[in-house]
Amino acid sequence: MADRKTYPATKKPRKREALRPEDMDKLGQAILSLTQELWAVKDRQAVTEVILKERGIDIREAIDTHKPDADLEAQLALDRQALVTKIVQDITGEYGPLE
């Protein structure tokens, strides 16, 4: 069976430099940051859904079908970028000034 090309014939495939042993702490910190963020969101979401359901409001389907307005989309984009920035900083070890 012939090897398939997964990139254009005129381009060379990108090569990523392997993580060095000294990068492991940074990568570990990035994973921990993601895990902390994810857990906080999952915890708050579960608690919110339970409290609302106890009060007669089951929002699970509404959440699945909700279409955010422009203001919420903008806020979500800012929050997403802040998280990405934090993770990249953890991986690179390069932090900006405290705000």
BELVEN-V223156 format. One line per field, one symbol per residue. ss: DSSP state (~ for helix, > for strand, _ for the rest). A space follows every 10 residues. Layout:
BEGIN
ss->???
END
This chain:
BEGIN
ss->__________ __________ ~~~~~~~~~~ ~~~~~~~~~~ ~~~~~~~~~~ ~~~~_____~ ~~~~~____~ ~~~~~~~~~~ ~~~~~~~~~~ ~~_______
END
